[in-house]
């Protein structure tokens, strides 16, 4: 095969061979990139090939190997080429360091979480089906045995499909499988990483902490295992954060049971015995479970629709309050996902299933004069029972203390062991000026809509708050937000917006150094406007210190600009976990995938974002870039038109349509760029936007010229050009490198 060209792939070398097929390294002659081609041994296996391709292609996650193409007529799948080695080779019978093993297990679980979220059970997780990249990242392979939950079995009834040593007992017996089957296999792989072998044969002592995770995952009865991969993830992350680990003093109690269970699995596979149910380790103490919570929108009981801002604002404040408590154990779903349920009547179990949570906090609110009353209920989704319910009433000046009271009750009901810092955080609630507090809530409501008119209204409310209380830090942080949005969206020239945003952020920090909002705004100013990356990094560190989940997409963007893509991906994965229904989060994620050169995944992410937010310009633009890099020019053009239509510049879309008919894709983009350049004579237009269109059109000279104008204008989007794929052809030119140098960016 080596040296042959099949379809448009030139076979370069053989990478490996297994029972089902052989894998070669090849060059895609159309896109000039290296890929892995997987050929099956038998034509009878083509249905399996198609099944594997369709399953893997439906998933988009950095821990899952991406599929580019399937060619059943040639019997191969074209996949992402991962430079590295299989986990089985990496282990080679020798234990890995605990930190490395736990880190890889976390990444495997994150990939499976993406699969399970789509109802896909892998059914063949093993060390040989996990690749480890040269920088230590895990990639799951081989979805050939995978199937959707509830899908008809792919093997005969009672037959076991999978790999002995990694198969859960129920799988070995040919019984129905579910996500807990994959969890058992991950436990087996983790055991192998820690000891050098799957859980068969001699019992080994494992480090304390991680031993509890393996024990829970390898429970013989599925009901005794982790019920969700998220549960296992939280415990693994907790272990990863442990400063030191000591050998378990009594490892034989669970290791022997796990070994016995694994031997039982192998025997069942070999002699095909079914129907056996054992509960060898049901008596063992389970590790502390992970908790996923959603704060449903507060119901406004005042009867006055004008008070919706208050109930919505209280929802966001409660999410922030609870989200800052013990994030290693408690995940709180973000506002963008829960607000979909405002005023809704969906059943508790359906809401819990859609959000993937264990508990819901359902609350109502009544504001009468200067008093606020909240009634809250904590509901367990699985049993649909109320675990705790209570009413709270205070003067509006004590609203922050009221929020802390609710948070303490929730923490107590969920048996969270709060750290001293977290306890102090709840105890530190200060009185507020009621009018200033309400004005900030109103301002935040307007700010979320980001149109010029709404941003102006938000500024009015923040200024009103400062008249009522000149020392109110959240109001200054709100003012800083206003100017950052105006400068970023082109409503105000950055040279005017940047200094105003900085002054307000510094004042917020001066008034309250523990308020993360002020530090977040200052981090943006230092990065987007001043290009002072050391100062920006210090402010982001302070944000994370004050609120571990507080960085969000802006912090991920900072990490990507600093050319720290793996960290950026990790942040975005966390953001996506907390925002499962947030279309804009997916849109930003698509952009970060673009910056990492993962265009196939970015297309999937962009399409999903548009399903949830069809009018999001960010989603349309990032999808346009992905399609551009894949040479799907007509589709890319349609997304650029949609982006400018929803940005409020429909004449760009019209120009694109007319010019495309006359001079194709490049000509259309040149016409759009010229139109924006003409518009910039009358109003502010981000020079980097014009440069991007010229770069995509292939006009390097004009692209560089407009990037240099961006430097002069202090365009707040300029820092992203160092990683933006539309400027790939300029990357190594001296003038482009000089632009990066002048922004103090990595080159």
C-alpha positions as CSV (number, residue, x, y, z in Angstrom):
1,X,0.0,0.0,0.0
2,X,2.8,2.4,0.8
3,X,3.5,4.7,-2.2
4,X,0.0,4.2,-3.7
5,X,-2.6,6.9,-4.1
6,X,-6.2,6.0,-3.3
7,X,-8.8,8.5,-4.1
8,X,-6.9,11.8,-3.3
9,X,-4.8,10.3,-0.5
10,X,-1.1,9.3,-1.0
11,X,-0.1,6.5,1.4
12,X,3.1,7.4,3.2
13,X,3.7,4.7,5.8
14,X,2.1,2.0,7.9
15,X,1.2,3.1,11.5
16,X,-0.2,0.0,13.0
17,X,-2.5,-3.0,12.6
18,X,-5.2,-4.7,14.7
19,X,-7.8,-7.4,14.5
20,X,-10.2,-5.3,12.5
21,X,-7.9,-3.3,10.2
22,X,-4.7,-1.5,9.4
23,X,-3.9,2.2,9.7
24,X,-1.6,4.2,7.4
25,X,-0.3,7.7,7.5
26,X,-1.3,9.5,4.2
27,X,-1.2,12.9,2.6
28,X,-4.4,14.6,1.5
29,X,-3.5,15.9,-1.9
30,X,-6.5,18.2,-2.0
31,X,-5.9,20.1,1.2
32,X,-2.2,19.3,1.6
33,X,-2.4,17.9,5.1
34,X,-1.4,14.6,6.8
35,X,-4.2,12.2,7.9
36,X,-4.6,8.7,9.2
37,X,-6.4,6.2,6.9
38,X,-8.0,3.2,8.5
39,X,-8.7,0.3,6.2
40,X,-10.8,-2.7,7.3
41,X,-9.5,-6.2,6.6
42,X,-12.8,-7.5,5.2
43,X,-15.5,-6.0,2.9
44,X,-18.0,-7.5,5.2
45,X,-17.0,-5.0,7.8
46,X,-18.0,-1.9,5.6
47,X,-21.3,-1.4,7.6
48,X,-19.1,-1.2,10.7
49,X,-16.9,1.3,9.0
50,X,-19.8,3.5,8.1
51,X,-21.2,3.2,11.6
52,X,-17.9,4.2,13.1
53,X,-17.5,7.1,10.8
54,X,-21.0,8.4,11.4
55,X,-20.8,8.0,15.1
56,X,-17.4,9.7,15.4
57,X,-18.3,12.5,13.0
58,X,-21.3,13.4,15.1
59,X,-19.0,14.2,18.0
60,X,-16.9,17.3,18.5
61,X,-14.5,17.2,21.3
62,X,-10.7,17.7,21.7
63,X,-10.5,14.2,23.4
64,X,-12.1,12.4,20.5
65,X,-10.2,11.8,17.3
66,X,-11.9,13.7,14.5
67,X,-13.2,12.0,11.3
68,X,-12.6,13.9,8.1
69,X,-14.2,11.5,5.5
70,X,-15.4,8.0,4.9
71,X,-15.0,6.2,1.6
72,X,-16.9,2.9,1.7
73,X,-16.1,2.2,-1.9
74,X,-12.4,2.1,-1.0
75,X,-13.0,0.7,2.5
76,X,-11.3,3.4,4.6
77,X,-12.0,6.2,7.0
78,X,-9.8,9.4,6.8
79,X,-9.2,10.6,10.4
80,X,-7.2,13.2,12.2
81,X,-3.5,12.2,12.4
82,X,-2.5,12.2,16.0
83,X,1.3,12.5,16.6
84,X,2.0,10.3,19.6
85,X,1.4,6.7,20.8
86,X,-1.4,4.5,22.0
87,X,-1.9,4.5,25.8
88,X,-1.2,0.8,25.8
89,X,2.3,1.4,24.3
90,X,2.7,4.4,26.7
91,X,2.0,2.0,29.7
92,X,3.9,-1.0,28.3
93,X,3.3,-3.0,31.6
94,X,4.7,-0.2,33.7
95,X,2.8,2.1,36.0
96,X,2.5,5.8,35.1
97,X,3.0,8.6,37.6
98,X,-0.2,9.2,39.5
99,X,-0.5,12.8,38.2
100,X,-0.2,11.7,34.6
101,X,-2.6,8.8,35.0
102,X,-5.3,11.0,36.7
103,X,-4.8,13.7,34.1
104,X,-5.3,11.3,31.2
105,X,-8.3,9.7,32.9
106,X,-9.9,13.2,33.2
107,X,-9.5,13.8,29.5
108,X,-10.9,10.4,28.6
109,X,-13.9,11.1,30.8
110,X,-14.4,14.5,29.2
111,X,-14.5,12.9,25.7
112,X,-17.0,10.2,26.9
113,X,-19.1,12.9,28.4
114,X,-19.5,14.5,25.0
115,X,-20.5,11.1,23.6
116,X,-22.9,10.3,26.4
117,X,-24.5,13.7,26.0
118,X,-25.5,12.5,22.5
119,X,-26.7,9.1,23.7
120,X,-23.6,7.3,22.3
121,X,-22.1,4.4,24.3
122,X,-18.6,3.6,23.1
123,X,-18.5,-0.1,24.4
124,X,-14.8,-0.6,23.7
125,X,-12.9,1.8,25.9
126,X,-9.4,0.3,26.5
127,X,-5.8,1.5,26.5
128,X,-5.3,0.5,22.9
129,X,-8.2,2.7,21.8
130,X,-6.7,5.8,23.4
131,X,-3.9,7.8,21.7
132,X,-1.7,10.1,23.8
133,X,-0.3,13.1,21.8
134,X,3.2,14.3,22.1
135,X,2.1,17.0,24.5
136,X,0.2,14.5,26.7
137,X,-3.4,14.9,25.5
138,X,-5.7,11.8,25.3
139,X,-7.7,11.1,22.2
140,X,-10.4,8.4,22.1
141,X,-10.5,6.2,18.9
142,X,-12.6,3.4,17.4
143,X,-16.3,4.0,17.7
144,X,-16.9,0.9,15.6
145,X,-18.8,-0.9,18.5
146,X,-20.5,2.3,19.7
147,X,-24.2,2.6,19.4
148,X,-26.9,5.0,20.5
149,X,-28.7,4.2,23.8
150,X,-31.8,2.2,23.0
151,X,-30.5,1.2,19.5
152,X,-30.8,-2.4,18.4
153,X,-27.9,-4.6,19.4
154,X,-25.1,-5.0,16.9
155,X,-24.3,-8.5,18.0
156,X,-26.5,-11.6,18.5
157,X,-28.4,-11.8,21.7
158,X,-26.3,-13.0,24.6
159,X,-23.0,-12.5,22.8
160,X,-20.4,-10.2,24.2
161,X,-18.9,-7.4,22.1
162,X,-15.8,-5.7,23.4
163,X,-12.4,-6.6,24.8
164,X,-11.9,-9.0,27.7
165,X,-10.3,-7.3,30.7
166,X,-12.1,-4.0,29.9
167,X,-15.7,-5.2,29.7
168,X,-18.2,-4.6,32.5
169,X,-19.9,-7.8,33.8
170,X,-23.2,-6.9,32.1
171,X,-21.5,-6.4,28.8
172,X,-19.6,-9.7,29.1
173,X,-23.0,-11.5,29.6
174,X,-24.4,-9.9,26.4
175,X,-26.9,-7.9,28.4
176,X,-28.1,-4.4,27.6
177,X,-25.4,-1.7,28.2
178,X,-25.5,2.0,29.1
179,X,-23.1,4.8,30.0
180,X,-22.2,3.0,33.2
181,X,-20.6,0.3,31.0
182,X,-18.2,2.8,29.7
183,X,-17.5,4.0,33.2
184,X,-16.4,0.5,34.2
185,X,-14.0,0.4,31.3
186,X,-12.5,3.8,32.3
187,X,-12.0,2.4,35.8
188,X,-10.1,-0.6,34.2
189,X,-8.0,1.7,32.1
190,X,-7.2,3.9,35.1
191,X,-6.2,0.8,37.1
192,X,-3.9,-0.2,34.2
193,X,-2.3,3.2,34.2
194,X,-1.6,3.0,37.9
195,X,-0.4,-0.6,38.1
196,X,0.7,-1.5,34.5
197,X,-2.1,-3.9,33.9
198,X,-5.9,-4.1,33.8
199,X,-7.6,-5.3,37.1
200,X,-6.7,-9.0,36.6
201,X,-4.3,-11.1,38.6
202,X,-2.4,-9.9,41.7
203,X,-3.9,-7.1,43.8
204,X,-1.8,-3.9,43.9
205,X,-2.0,-1.0,46.4
206,X,-3.2,2.2,44.8
207,X,-2.8,5.7,46.1
208,X,-5.4,6.8,48.6
209,X,-8.0,9.0,47.0
210,X,-7.7,7.6,43.5
211,X,-8.3,4.1,44.9
212,X,-11.8,5.2,45.8
213,X,-12.4,6.4,42.3
214,X,-11.3,3.1,40.8
215,X,-13.3,1.1,43.3
216,X,-16.5,3.1,42.6
217,X,-16.0,2.8,38.8
218,X,-15.3,-1.0,39.0
219,X,-18.4,-1.8,41.0
220,X,-19.9,-5.1,39.7
221,X,-23.5,-3.9,40.0
222,X,-24.1,-0.9,37.7
223,X,-26.2,0.6,40.4
224,X,-23.2,0.9,42.7
225,X,-21.0,2.6,40.1
226,X,-20.9,6.3,39.2
227,X,-24.2,7.0,37.5
228,X,-22.8,9.8,35.3
229,X,-19.4,10.3,33.8
230,X,-19.6,13.8,35.4
231,X,-19.6,12.3,38.8
232,X,-16.4,10.5,38.1
233,X,-14.9,13.6,36.6
234,X,-15.4,15.7,39.7
235,X,-13.8,13.0,41.9
236,X,-10.8,12.7,39.5
237,X,-10.4,16.5,39.5
238,X,-10.5,16.5,43.3
239,X,-7.7,13.9,43.3
240,X,-5.7,15.9,40.8
241,X,-5.8,18.8,43.2
242,X,-4.5,16.8,46.1
243,X,-1.0,18.0,47.1
244,X,0.2,14.5,48.0
245,X,-1.2,11.0,47.9
246,X,-0.3,8.1,50.2
247,X,-0.7,4.4,49.6
248,X,-4.0,3.1,50.9
249,X,-3.6,1.3,54.2
250,X,-6.1,-1.5,53.4
251,X,-6.0,-1.7,49.6
252,X,-6.9,-5.4,49.5
253,X,-10.5,-4.7,50.6
254,X,-11.5,-3.2,47.2
255,X,-8.6,-4.3,45.0
256,X,-9.4,-7.9,45.6
257,X,-13.0,-7.3,44.8
258,X,-12.2,-5.4,41.6
259,X,-9.8,-8.2,40.6
260,X,-12.4,-10.8,41.3
261,X,-14.9,-8.9,39.2
262,X,-12.5,-8.6,36.3
263,X,-11.7,-12.3,36.4
264,X,-15.4,-13.0,36.5
265,X,-15.8,-10.9,33.3
266,X,-13.1,-12.8,31.5
267,X,-14.6,-16.2,32.5
268,X,-18.0,-15.1,31.3
269,X,-16.6,-14.0,27.9
270,X,-14.8,-17.3,27.5
271,X,-17.5,-19.7,28.4
272,X,-20.5,-17.5,27.5
273,X,-22.4,-17.8,30.8
274,X,-25.3,-15.3,31.2
275,X,-27.6,-14.2,33.9
276,X,-25.1,-14.1,36.7
277,X,-25.6,-11.2,39.2
278,X,-23.1,-10.5,41.9
279,X,-22.7,-7.8,44.5
280,X,-19.2,-8.4,45.7
281,X,-18.6,-4.9,47.0
282,X,-22.0,-3.3,47.6
283,X,-21.0,-2.8,51.2
284,X,-18.1,-0.5,50.4
285,X,-18.3,3.2,51.2
286,X,-18.8,5.3,48.0
287,X,-16.7,8.4,47.4
288,X,-18.4,11.8,47.9
289,X,-20.6,12.4,44.8
290,X,-20.3,15.3,42.5
291,X,-23.3,17.7,42.3
292,X,-24.8,19.6,39.4
293,X,-27.3,22.3,40.3
294,X,-29.4,24.6,38.3
295,X,-30.9,27.8,39.7
296,X,-34.2,28.3,37.9
297,X,-35.4,31.8,37.1
298,X,-36.9,33.5,40.1
299,X,-40.7,33.8,39.7
300,X,-41.8,37.4,40.1
301,X,-44.8,37.4,42.5
302,X,-45.2,41.2,42.6
303,X,-47.7,41.2,39.8
304,X,-45.8,44.1,38.2
305,X,-44.0,43.2,34.9
306,X,-41.7,46.2,35.4
307,X,-40.1,44.3,38.3
308,X,-38.9,41.4,36.0
309,X,-35.5,43.1,36.0
310,X,-35.3,42.4,39.7
311,X,-36.2,38.7,39.6
312,X,-33.9,38.2,36.6
313,X,-31.1,40.0,38.4
314,X,-31.6,38.0,41.6
315,X,-31.4,34.8,39.5
316,X,-28.0,35.9,38.1
317,X,-26.7,36.9,41.5
318,X,-27.7,33.6,43.1
319,X,-26.0,31.7,40.3
320,X,-22.8,33.7,41.0
321,X,-23.1,33.2,44.7
322,X,-23.5,29.4,44.5
323,X,-21.1,29.1,41.6
324,X,-18.3,30.5,43.9
325,X,-18.8,27.8,46.5
326,X,-16.6,24.7,46.4
327,X,-16.5,24.3,42.6
328,X,-14.6,21.0,43.0
329,X,-17.9,19.5,44.2
330,X,-20.6,21.8,43.0
331,X,-21.3,22.8,39.4
332,X,-23.9,25.5,38.9
333,X,-25.4,25.9,35.4
334,X,-24.9,29.4,33.8
335,X,-27.6,32.0,33.4
336,X,-27.9,31.7,29.6
337,X,-29.0,28.1,29.9
338,X,-31.5,28.4,32.8
339,X,-33.2,31.6,31.5
340,X,-34.8,29.5,28.8
341,X,-37.1,28.1,31.5
342,X,-38.3,31.5,32.6
343,X,-42.1,31.3,33.0
344,X,-42.0,27.7,31.7
345,X,-44.1,24.8,32.8
346,X,-41.8,21.9,31.9
347,X,-41.8,19.0,34.4
348,X,-38.9,18.8,36.9
349,X,-37.5,15.6,35.4
350,X,-37.5,17.1,31.9
351,X,-35.7,20.2,33.0
352,X,-33.2,18.2,35.0
353,X,-32.6,15.9,32.0
354,X,-32.1,18.8,29.5
355,X,-29.7,20.6,31.8
356,X,-28.0,17.4,33.1
357,X,-28.4,18.3,36.7
358,X,-29.1,16.5,40.0
359,X,-30.8,19.3,41.8
360,X,-32.9,22.4,41.0
361,X,-33.3,25.5,43.1
362,X,-36.8,26.8,42.4
363,X,-37.6,30.2,43.9
364,X,-40.1,33.0,44.0
365,X,-39.6,36.6,44.9
366,X,-41.8,39.5,46.0
367,X,-40.5,43.1,46.3
368,X,-42.7,45.4,48.2
369,X,-41.3,48.8,49.0
370,X,-38.0,48.4,50.7
371,X,-38.5,44.7,51.7
372,X,-37.8,41.6,49.7
373,X,-39.1,38.2,50.4
374,X,-37.8,35.0,48.8
375,X,-39.2,31.5,49.0
376,X,-36.8,28.8,47.9
377,X,-37.1,25.0,47.4
378,X,-34.2,22.6,46.7
379,X,-35.5,19.7,44.6
380,X,-33.8,16.4,43.9
381,X,-34.4,15.7,40.2
382,X,-34.2,11.9,40.4
383,X,-36.9,11.5,43.0
384,X,-38.7,14.8,42.3
385,X,-38.8,15.5,46.0
386,X,-38.3,18.7,47.9
387,X,-35.2,18.3,50.2
388,X,-35.5,21.7,51.8
389,X,-37.8,24.7,51.6
390,X,-37.7,28.0,53.4
391,X,-38.8,31.6,53.2
392,X,-36.5,34.6,53.8
393,X,-37.4,38.2,54.3
394,X,-35.2,41.3,54.7
395,X,-34.9,44.9,54.1
396,X,-33.6,45.5,50.6
397,X,-30.4,46.9,52.0
398,X,-29.6,43.4,53.3
399,X,-30.3,41.6,50.0
400,X,-26.7,40.3,49.8
401,X,-26.9,38.8,53.3
402,X,-30.2,37.2,52.2
403,X,-28.5,35.7,49.2
404,X,-25.8,34.3,51.5
405,X,-28.4,32.8,53.8
406,X,-29.9,30.9,50.8
407,X,-26.5,29.8,49.7
408,X,-25.6,28.5,53.2
409,X,-28.9,26.5,53.3
410,X,-28.2,25.0,49.9
411,X,-24.6,24.1,50.9
412,X,-25.8,22.5,54.1
413,X,-28.6,20.5,52.3
414,X,-26.0,19.2,49.8
415,X,-23.5,18.3,52.5
416,X,-20.9,20.6,50.9
417,X,-17.8,20.9,53.1
418,X,-17.0,24.5,52.6
419,X,-13.4,25.8,52.9
420,X,-12.6,28.6,55.3
421,X,-12.3,31.0,52.4
422,X,-15.8,30.0,51.2
423,X,-17.3,30.4,54.7
424,X,-15.7,33.8,55.0
425,X,-17.1,34.8,51.6
426,X,-20.7,34.0,52.7
427,X,-20.2,35.9,56.0
428,X,-18.8,39.0,54.3
429,X,-22.1,40.2,52.7
430,X,-22.3,44.0,53.1
431,X,-25.3,46.2,53.2
432,X,-26.1,48.0,49.9
433,X,-27.9,51.2,49.0
434,X,-31.2,49.8,47.7
435,X,-31.6,52.3,44.9
436,X,-28.0,51.8,43.7
437,X,-28.4,48.1,43.8
438,X,-31.6,48.2,41.8
439,X,-30.1,50.6,39.3
440,X,-27.2,48.2,38.6
441,X,-29.6,45.3,38.1
442,X,-31.5,47.4,35.5
443,X,-28.2,48.4,33.9
444,X,-27.0,44.8,33.6
445,X,-30.3,43.8,32.0
446,X,-29.9,46.4,29.3
447,X,-26.2,45.7,28.9
448,X,-26.9,42.1,28.0
449,X,-28.6,43.1,24.7
450,X,-25.4,45.0,23.4
451,X,-27.1,47.2,20.8
452,X,-26.0,50.9,20.9
453,X,-29.3,52.0,22.3
454,X,-29.3,49.3,25.0
455,X,-25.7,50.0,26.0
456,X,-26.6,53.7,26.3
457,X,-29.5,52.9,28.5
458,X,-27.2,50.7,30.7
459,X,-24.8,53.5,31.1
460,X,-27.6,55.8,32.3
461,X,-28.6,53.3,35.0
462,X,-24.9,52.8,36.2
463,X,-24.5,56.6,36.5
464,X,-27.8,56.7,38.4
465,X,-26.4,54.1,40.8
466,X,-23.3,56.2,41.4
467,X,-25.5,59.2,42.2
468,X,-27.2,57.2,44.8
469,X,-24.0,55.6,46.1
470,X,-20.7,57.1,44.8
471,X,-18.7,54.3,46.4
472,X,-20.6,51.3,44.8
473,X,-18.0,49.1,43.1
474,X,-20.4,47.1,40.9
475,X,-21.7,50.4,39.3
476,X,-18.1,51.4,38.3
477,X,-17.5,47.9,36.9
478,X,-20.7,48.3,34.9
479,X,-19.5,51.6,33.5
480,X,-16.2,49.9,32.5
481,X,-18.2,47.2,30.7
482,X,-20.1,49.8,28.8
483,X,-17.0,51.4,27.4
484,X,-15.4,48.1,26.6
485,X,-18.4,47.0,24.6
486,X,-18.6,50.4,22.8
487,X,-14.9,50.1,21.9
488,X,-15.1,46.5,20.9
489,X,-18.2,46.8,18.8
490,X,-17.2,50.0,17.1
491,X,-19.8,52.2,18.7
492,X,-17.0,54.4,20.0
493,X,-13.4,54.8,18.8
494,X,-11.2,52.7,21.1
495,X,-8.9,55.6,21.9
496,X,-11.8,57.2,23.6
497,X,-13.4,54.0,25.1
498,X,-10.2,52.4,26.4
499,X,-9.1,55.1,28.9
500,X,-12.7,55.5,30.2
501,X,-13.0,51.7,30.7
502,X,-9.7,51.6,32.6
503,X,-10.6,54.5,34.9
504,X,-13.9,52.9,35.9
505,X,-12.3,49.5,36.4
506,X,-9.5,50.9,38.6
507,X,-12.1,52.8,40.7
508,X,-14.1,49.6,41.2
509,X,-11.0,47.8,42.5
510,X,-10.1,50.8,44.7
511,X,-13.5,50.6,46.3
512,X,-13.7,46.8,46.6
513,X,-10.6,44.7,45.8
514,X,-12.7,41.5,46.4
515,X,-15.2,42.2,43.7
516,X,-14.2,40.1,40.7
517,X,-16.0,42.2,38.2
518,X,-13.6,45.1,38.6
519,X,-10.6,42.8,38.0
520,X,-12.2,41.2,35.0
521,X,-12.8,44.6,33.3
522,X,-9.2,45.7,34.1
523,X,-7.8,42.5,32.6
524,X,-9.7,43.2,29.4
525,X,-8.4,46.8,29.3
526,X,-4.8,45.7,29.8
527,X,-5.1,43.0,27.1
528,X,-7.5,44.4,24.4
529,X,-6.5,48.0,24.6
530,X,-3.1,48.5,26.3
531,X,-1.5,45.2,25.1
532,X,0.1,44.8,28.6
533,X,-0.1,41.0,28.8
534,X,1.7,40.6,32.1
535,X,-0.7,42.9,33.8
536,X,-3.7,41.3,32.1
537,X,-2.5,37.8,33.2
538,X,-2.2,39.1,36.8
539,X,-5.7,40.4,36.8
540,X,-7.1,37.2,35.3
541,X,-5.4,35.3,38.1
542,X,-7.1,37.5,40.6
543,X,-10.4,36.9,39.0
544,X,-9.9,33.1,39.2
545,X,-8.8,33.4,42.8
546,X,-11.9,35.3,43.8
547,X,-14.3,33.3,41.7
548,X,-12.9,30.0,40.3
549,X,-15.4,29.8,37.4
550,X,-15.3,33.6,36.8
551,X,-12.9,33.8,33.8
552,X,-15.3,32.4,31.2
553,X,-14.9,32.9,27.4
554,X,-12.9,36.1,27.9
555,X,-10.2,34.3,29.9
556,X,-10.2,31.6,27.2
557,X,-9.6,34.2,24.5
558,X,-6.7,35.6,26.5
559,X,-5.1,32.2,26.8
560,X,-5.5,31.6,23.1
561,X,-4.0,35.0,22.2
562,X,-1.1,34.0,24.5
563,X,-0.7,30.8,22.4
564,X,-1.8,28.5,25.3
565,X,-4.4,26.6,23.3
566,X,-4.7,23.5,25.6
567,X,-5.5,25.8,28.6
568,X,-7.9,27.8,26.5
569,X,-9.7,24.5,25.5
570,X,-9.9,23.4,29.1
571,X,-11.5,26.7,30.1
572,X,-14.0,26.5,27.2
573,X,-14.9,22.9,28.1
574,X,-15.6,24.0,31.6
575,X,-17.7,27.0,30.3
576,X,-19.6,24.7,28.0
577,X,-20.3,22.2,30.9
578,X,-21.8,25.0,32.9
579,X,-23.7,26.4,29.9
580,X,-25.2,23.3,28.1
581,X,-27.8,25.3,26.2
582,X,-25.9,28.5,25.5
583,X,-25.6,29.1,21.8
584,X,-23.1,32.0,22.1
585,X,-20.7,29.9,24.2
586,X,-20.7,27.4,21.3
587,X,-20.1,30.2,18.9
588,X,-17.0,31.4,20.8
589,X,-15.9,27.8,21.2
590,X,-16.0,27.5,17.4
591,X,-13.7,30.5,17.1
592,X,-11.2,28.9,19.5
593,X,-11.3,25.7,17.5
594,X,-10.6,27.7,14.4
595,X,-7.6,29.4,16.0
596,X,-6.3,25.9,16.9
597,X,-6.7,24.8,13.3
598,X,-9.5,22.3,14.0
599,X,-11.9,23.4,11.3
600,X,-14.0,20.2,11.1
601,X,-14.8,20.4,14.8
602,X,-15.4,24.2,14.5
603,X,-18.0,23.6,11.7
604,X,-19.9,21.2,13.9
605,X,-19.7,23.6,16.8
606,X,-20.8,26.6,14.7
607,X,-23.8,24.7,13.3
608,X,-24.9,23.8,16.8
609,X,-24.5,27.4,17.9
610,X,-26.8,28.6,15.1
611,X,-29.4,26.0,16.0
612,X,-29.7,27.7,19.4
613,X,-28.9,31.3,18.4
614,X,-29.7,31.8,14.7
615,X,-29.0,35.5,14.7
616,X,-25.7,35.5,16.5
617,X,-23.1,37.3,14.3
618,X,-20.2,35.7,16.1
619,X,-21.5,32.2,15.2
620,X,-22.0,33.2,11.6
621,X,-18.5,34.7,11.3
622,X,-16.7,31.8,13.0
623,X,-18.5,29.4,10.8
624,X,-17.6,31.4,7.7
625,X,-13.9,31.2,8.7
626,X,-14.1,27.4,9.2
627,X,-15.7,27.0,5.8
628,X,-13.2,29.3,4.2
629,X,-10.3,27.2,5.5
630,X,-12.0,24.1,4.1
631,X,-12.3,25.8,0.7
632,X,-16.1,25.7,0.9
633,X,-16.3,29.2,-0.5
634,X,-20.0,29.5,-1.4
635,X,-21.1,28.3,2.0
636,X,-18.6,30.7,3.6
637,X,-19.9,33.6,1.7
638,X,-23.5,32.9,2.9
639,X,-22.3,33.0,6.5
640,X,-20.4,36.3,6.0
641,X,-23.6,37.8,4.5
642,X,-25.6,36.6,7.5
643,X,-23.0,38.0,9.9
644,X,-23.2,41.5,8.4
645,X,-27.0,41.3,8.1
646,X,-27.3,40.6,11.9
647,X,-24.6,43.2,12.7
648,X,-26.8,45.9,11.1
649,X,-24.9,46.5,7.9
650,X,-27.0,44.7,5.3
651,X,-25.4,46.7,2.4
652,X,-22.3,44.5,2.8
653,X,-24.4,41.4,2.2
654,X,-26.0,43.0,-0.9
655,X,-22.5,43.9,-2.2
656,X,-21.3,40.3,-1.6
657,X,-24.2,38.9,-3.6
658,X,-23.7,41.2,-6.6
659,X,-19.9,40.9,-6.7
660,X,-19.9,37.1,-6.3
661,X,-22.0,36.7,-9.5
662,X,-19.4,38.9,-11.4
663,X,-16.0,38.0,-9.9
664,X,-16.4,35.0,-7.6
665,X,-15.4,34.7,-3.9
666,X,-12.3,36.8,-3.8
667,X,-13.9,39.6,-5.8
668,X,-16.9,39.6,-3.6
669,X,-14.7,39.9,-0.4
670,X,-12.7,42.7,-2.0
671,X,-15.9,44.6,-2.7
672,X,-17.2,44.1,0.8
673,X,-13.8,45.3,2.2
674,X,-13.9,48.4,0.0
675,X,-17.5,49.1,1.2
676,X,-16.4,48.9,4.9
677,X,-13.4,51.1,4.1
678,X,-15.7,53.7,2.6
679,X,-18.0,53.5,5.6
680,X,-15.0,54.1,7.9
681,X,-14.7,57.6,6.6
682,X,-18.1,58.4,8.2
683,X,-18.1,56.3,11.3
684,X,-15.8,54.0,13.2
685,X,-15.1,50.6,11.6
686,X,-12.7,48.2,13.2
687,X,-9.7,48.1,10.8
688,X,-9.1,44.5,11.6
689,X,-12.6,43.7,10.1
690,X,-11.5,45.2,6.8
691,X,-8.1,43.5,7.0
692,X,-9.8,40.1,7.5
693,X,-11.9,40.4,4.4
694,X,-8.9,41.5,2.3
695,X,-6.8,38.6,3.7
696,X,-9.5,36.1,2.8
697,X,-9.6,37.6,-0.7
698,X,-5.9,37.0,-1.0
699,X,-5.0,40.7,-1.1
700,X,-2.0,40.7,1.3
701,X,-0.9,44.3,0.7
702,X,-4.3,45.7,1.7
703,X,-4.7,43.3,4.6
704,X,-1.3,44.5,6.1
705,X,-2.2,48.1,5.4
706,X,-5.4,47.8,7.4
707,X,-3.8,45.9,10.2
708,X,-1.4,48.8,10.6
709,X,-4.3,51.2,10.7
710,X,-5.7,48.9,13.5
711,X,-2.5,49.5,15.5
712,X,-2.9,53.3,15.1
713,X,-6.5,53.1,16.1
714,X,-5.9,50.8,19.1
715,X,-8.5,48.4,17.6
716,X,-9.6,46.2,20.5
717,X,-9.9,43.2,18.2
718,X,-6.2,43.5,17.0
719,X,-4.7,41.0,19.6
720,X,-6.6,38.1,18.0
721,X,-4.9,38.5,14.7
722,X,-1.8,36.6,16.0
723,X,-3.9,33.4,16.1
724,X,-6.7,34.1,13.6
725,X,-6.6,31.6,10.7
726,X,-7.7,34.2,8.1
727,X,-4.2,35.8,8.4
728,X,-2.4,32.5,8.0
729,X,-0.8,33.5,4.6
730,X,0.6,36.7,6.3
731,X,2.0,34.8,9.3
732,X,5.7,34.7,8.2
733,X,6.0,38.1,6.5
734,X,8.2,40.7,8.2
735,X,5.5,43.3,8.3
736,X,3.1,41.0,10.0
737,X,5.7,39.9,12.6
738,X,6.4,43.5,13.3
739,X,2.7,44.1,14.0
740,X,2.8,41.3,16.5
741,X,5.9,42.7,18.1
742,X,4.4,46.1,18.5
743,X,1.4,44.5,20.4
744,X,3.9,42.5,22.6
745,X,2.3,39.3,21.3
746,X,4.0,35.9,21.0
747,X,5.6,35.5,17.5
